Structures are given as structure tokens and as C-alpha cells.
Amino acid sequence: MAWQALFDAAPDVLTQISAGGAEELLSLTKDRFRTETEPGGRPWEPKKARDGRKTLSGKTSRLKGGWHVKRTASDGFTIAPSVDYATYHQTGTKRMAARKMVPEGHLPAAYSKALEEVATEALSAYFSPDSKPAGGGGIGFVGYKIIGLKRKLNIKALIRRLANAGQE
């Protein structure tokens, strides 16, 4: 089968890449709250009022926990916060420092790398000789789904949590 024929027969592979990319960006966005840093790595401006909570983690943590995949399609994806006031934190105001949660414009290296890995895994799975429908030796579609599941589960973090739970 020619490469063009494979691409023409693969409308779902772009949607898979989009869905995987959205999940990766959600994970990276959640990391912003954990590390209290902007997408490029610069620390967020400290809070003016110290109340014992992390920056941008209010009483409800709705901003922190409300990020979700809004749309995935073959032409891209959208992630969004569940609260309207996220914009003020992202861009800042006259009285409040900007604390970027998602990249604007140029993607930082960590984001580019994550998206590249998602695309590479999906395309390798689709175009491998053993995959269906491409028909031919690699990890195939099921293998790609397993890789995505491992990435979502974050096995190392799970092991750390289990180890810490045993010490309590």
C-alpha cells in the first residue's frame, strides 16, 4: 500500500494524535499547579496573602482541578478551565500578577517534546507492518493504546504514592 493510500485510509489516526496531545497538555497544565511555575519554567509570582495554601489553590481548588478536554478532532484539540476567572490569572490584571497555566504563542520544549512523542507513537503504531489496517511489525493500535494508558497512569507516581502510603 502506498503512503498516500495509508494516509487517506487513516482519518482516525489524526484524531488519536489529537486526543493523546490533549491528555498530555492536561497533564502538563496540572503540573503548573504542582510546581507553581509557568509553562516555560519561571516560578509564579508569590501570593500576597499567605494562607497556607499553594498559589492558585483557593478554598475549592476549582481552578486547579477543573481543566478538561473540551474538543478533540482530526484538526486539533482544545483544553479549557471550568471557571471563567481563569483568564484573569492567565493574563493578569492591574491589581494581580499573571500566573500562566498554559503556554501562549511559542510552545516550550517540554510541551513540544510531549506532543512529538504522542504523534510518533500513534504514527508508528498505525504504519507498523503488524498494525491493522495498515497491515504490516510494530506495536500496532493496541500497543499504542497501552502506551497511552501507561502515560495516563504515570506508573512512577503511582509507585511513589504506594511507597509513601506504606510509611504512614
Secondary structure, 3 states (H helix, E strand, C coil): CCHHHHHHCCHHHHHHHHHHHHHHHHHHHHHHHHHCECCCCCECCCCCCCCCCCCCCCCCCHHHHCCEEEEEECCEEEEECCCCCHHHHHHCCCCCCCCCCCCCCCCCHHHHHHHHHHHHHHHHHHHCCCCCCCCCCCCHHHHHHHHHHHHHHCHHHHHHHHHHHHHC
